[in-house]
Amino acid sequence: MKRFLYISLVLLIALSFTAGCANMPLTGGSKKKKAKVSERTLYSQVPESMRADVKEAEFDLQEAKRNLKLAKEKVKIGKFKKELGNLQKKGADYELKTAEKILEEKELAVEVAKLEAIDNANLGDKIDNIKKIAKVKSKKLGAEADAIEAMADYTTTTIEVKQLNKKIEKMEAKIPK
C-alpha cells in the first residue's frame, strides 16, 4: 500500500509540472515575430512623405556599419604593422649577430695567421704552436658556423618582412582614403 501511495504521489507531482508548462509557449520568439510582422505591416501604411526620417536613419545606420567595418580593418592593419615592427627588430638583431660573428671570425683569422707565421719562423715550442693554431682555428670555425646560422635567420626574417609588407599594402589599398 505504501508503495502504491508513493508511486501515485510521484505521478501526481509529475502531472502538475507538465500541466503548468502546457499553457506556456515553447519559445518567446513568437511574440517578437508577430510584433515585427505587424510593425512591417503598419509601416507599409505610412505615407511616403512621412518616411524621410526613417530613410535618413537607415542611411545613417548603413554608414555606421561601413565605418565599423573600416575601423575593424584598420585595427587588423595596425596589428599587422605591429607584427611587422617586431619582425623588423628581429631581423635587425639577426643582422647585428651576423656582423658580430663575422667580426669575431676575422679577428680569429688574423690570430691564426699570426700563430702560423710564428710557427713557420720556427719561433716558440712547435707542439704548443700547433695546439694553439688548432684551438684558434676551431674557434674560428665555430664563429663561422654561428655567422652562417645568423645570416640564414636574417634572410628568412627579411623574406617574412617582405611578405607581411605586401599583405599590409593590399589591405591598405582596399581601404578608402
Summary of the structure (lengths in Angstrom):
residues: 177
radius of gyration: 40.0
end to end distance: 85.4
largest distance: 120.2
contacts: 400
relative contact order: 0.08
helix: 89%
strand: 0%
